[in-house]
Amino acid sequence: MNSSGVADVKPTAIEEKPPRAILDAVLLGLSIFLWALFGIYTREAGTLASLWPANAFLLAMLVRFPSLATRYAFPAALLGYFAADLLTGGTLLSTTILTLANLAGVALGYFLLSRIQEDDRHLRRPQSVLLLMLILAASSAAAGCVGAFANKILFERGMIGGFFWWFVTEFVNYVAIVPVILTIPHGFRLRGERRRLRIPSPSLTRLAPFLAFLLSAAASVAVGGPGALAFPVPALLWCAVTYGLFGTSVLTFLFSVWTLLGIANGVLHVAPDADRDTISLRLAVMLVALAPLMVASIFEARNRLIEQLRYRAAHDDMTGVLNRVAFFEQARQMLASANREAQPFVVLMLDLDRFKSINDTHGHEIGDRILTSFADCLRSCLRKKDIYGRIGGEEFAALLPDCGRAEAELVAGRIIDTFSRAQFDLETVSINATVSIGFAVRDAGQTLEALLSTADRALYLAKNAGRNRAEYAESRLQ
């Protein structure tokens, strides 16, 4: 209610979305218009374009960025297609038929891709590429069915030939472009967040596969012949195991664009009669691009599994904080760095008060909830550069680099205050838990074990002084 007694009415999601959705649709339609113009200027009279990015771009953008898939998206794309074709001399009949063929494939592809699992949409599993290829083949076939009539009406050619011509052309374009957009890293957002695409710093080792790819492309031009299409395959496979899924998708896209345009413009001589063998050549390009994508997808799944295993090996299953082994390993590395740089350094020993009694009285389930809650408390109270772990049943430890005694007292007090306010509801009663903390400041040359021993001594001082408090102990050089 406001001061006049009238209830405040907040705009609903429906009221807020149309302006933004319309703007997104306008930008999408403009993109389709530009990509369609590009495709139109790459085609010869009476044939389909050597490269037609518009359909693949539209499909992939709608799937990768669901916020674009509004009721305005397809009308905007429709206008983009019509504007490009009509402005370049197309008749209303030809523009209508060609646009229907374009949207038929995109609509079916969107319907199918939006119903598979997210990991498959982003090619993160070994079978994902195969599933994507099946969907893209179905989308290409849908476009081909309309294209068969277009071939008869517009070009006065056979419907069967028109279907295959259209199917192959669409399939190659989809395979070249869709994976690039679907595998854009999740740190990237259309708006609202800073772009965070992580690009590793270049080195000779990292550049070698890409240089090999460039050399193989140059060799395919210099040597020519049917085998020239396969020259980049070893380099692309090398790239697949080096650059990851997104990088490989970009390179396969570059390969497809270069090859298709090179053949169409006579730069790349791969067959005695390229016109006669166009369908075969385009299928060959698609298959060459498919191989590194499958390898990269398999490596993506492998790397994710390795990361999961590493995480589970280093973290406590219940609380998600570092386990004892990982904590000591990282703590020694951090302490060595602090000794080299002569930084102030603090270690905290933290122990939940009367935890055994809580377990015996209320059961292990409430005990597990308390442990998990305390781990969340540490995450909220400590900095990102601090490390912390569970080193015993109810005992935790934390290392705070670039921190002195005064700052450590504030941090310990914040942890104690935050955790003591947490309530754990049972059937008939709510209980609170508390934590006692001991902390010590690093002396030059002190070992990790000696520092932890000093903090542990301070912890016992806190226990003996009544618990739910923090105590400090002077370090003893050992």
Secondary structure, 3 states (H helix, E strand, C coil): CCCCCCCCCCCCHHHHHHHHHHHHHHHHHHHHHHHHHHHHCCCCCCCCCCCCHHHHHHHHHHHHCHHHCCCCHHHHHHHHHHHHHHHCCCCHHHHHHHHHHHHHHHHHHHHHHCCCCHHHHCCCCCCHHHHHHHHHHHHHHHHHHHHHHHHHHHHCCCHHHHHHHHHHHHHHHHHHHHHHHHCCCCCCCCCCCCCCCCCCCCCHHHHHHHHHHHHHHHHHHHHCCHHHHHCCHHHHHHHHHHHHHHHHHHHHHHHHHHHHHHHHCCCCCCCCCCCCCHHHHHHHHHHHHHHHHHHHHHHHHHHHHHHHHHHHHHECCCCCCECHHHHHHHHHHHHHHHHHHCCCEEEEEEEECCHHHHHHHHCHHHHHHHHHHHHHHHHHHCCCCCEEEECCCCEEEEEEECCCHHHHHHHHHHHHHHHHCCEEECCCCEEECCEEEEEEECCCCCCHHHHHHHHHHHHHHHHHCCCCCEEECCCCCC
